[in-house]
Amino acid sequence: MNKLLVLIAMMLFIKTSNAQTEMHYKILKLADLHRAGQMENVSWDLSVKNYKQAQLENELTVFVEAKTTADNQFVLVSFRSPKKFEGQKLLVRNNSMWFSKKGVDRAIAISGRQRLTGSAANADIANANYFLDYNIKSVTEERLANTDCLVFHLIAKNNYVSYYHIKYWISKDSNLGLKAEFYGKSDKLIKTAEFEYENPGNYNGKNIKLVSKTTIKDGVNHQDYTILHSSNFNFNTISTSKFEK
C-alpha cells in the first residue's frame, strides 16, 4: 500500500513538473513576441546610438525584416545611414549569419558574437528568438524595480548561439522581458540589456505592446552602452525568397 502511494505521488509530481515546464516555455515564447520574435512576418525601423564614457560617439539607422516559422528564423538587416553604410546587409538564417555590401560578389559568413557597433553584437540587432535558441535550465522568482518577475536561466541549445547563458527577467503580470544578462561559457558577464515597451501593435487581431527601447551595457564598463530605438512596426507578408544569399 505504501509503495502504491509513493508511486502515485511520484506520478503526480512528474505530471505537475511537466505542466509547469510547458507553461514556462509558453511565457518565454510570449516574451519573445513582445520583442518582435516569434512572428511570422514583421519589419521595423531601428536607430542605433553608441555611447562611450556616457558621451554619444556615433549612430546609424537600419531597416529590419524578420520571419519565424515553427523550425526556422530569418532576418534581413539593411543599413540606411550614415551614407558610408548604405547598401550593406546582414542576413540571418537560424544561427548562421552573412554580411554583404555593394561591390562584393559573395556574402561573407560572420559570427553573431562579433561586435556590430558599440556594445551591440550582430545577434543583438538581428535575433530576438530565445524560445528557439535556448533551453530553460531553471526558473526562480525575484523582484526587479518593484515588479514581481520570473527569472529564466537559459542555456544555449548549441555552440552556434551567440551567448551560452542568459539570465532573463520576465514580468509575472505582463509577460514582458524587462532585463537580460548575457554570459559566456566561463560564466563571465558579457553585457546586460534592459527593455522598454511603448510601441502599440496589433498582431493576429490582438493588441500587444512592442519593444521601443533596448539599452545594452558593457559587462565591465557601464559607461559604454548602446541604445536601440525601434519604431514603425509592420506585419505585412514577407516572402522567404527575401532571405536568400
Buried (B, 14 or more C-beta within 10 A) or exposed (E): EEEEEEEEEEEEEEEEEEEEEEEBEEBBBBBBBBBBBBBEBBBBBBBBBBBBEEEEEEBBBBBBBBBBEEEEBBBBBBBBEEEEBEBBBBBBBBBEBBBBEEEEEEBEEBBBBEEBBBBBBBBBBBBBBBBBBBEBEEBEEEEBEEBEBBBBBBBBEEEBBBBBBBBBBBBEEBBBBBBBBBBEEEEEBBBBBBBBBEBEBEBEEEEBBBBBBBBBBBBEEEEBBBBBBBEEBEBEEBEEEEBEE
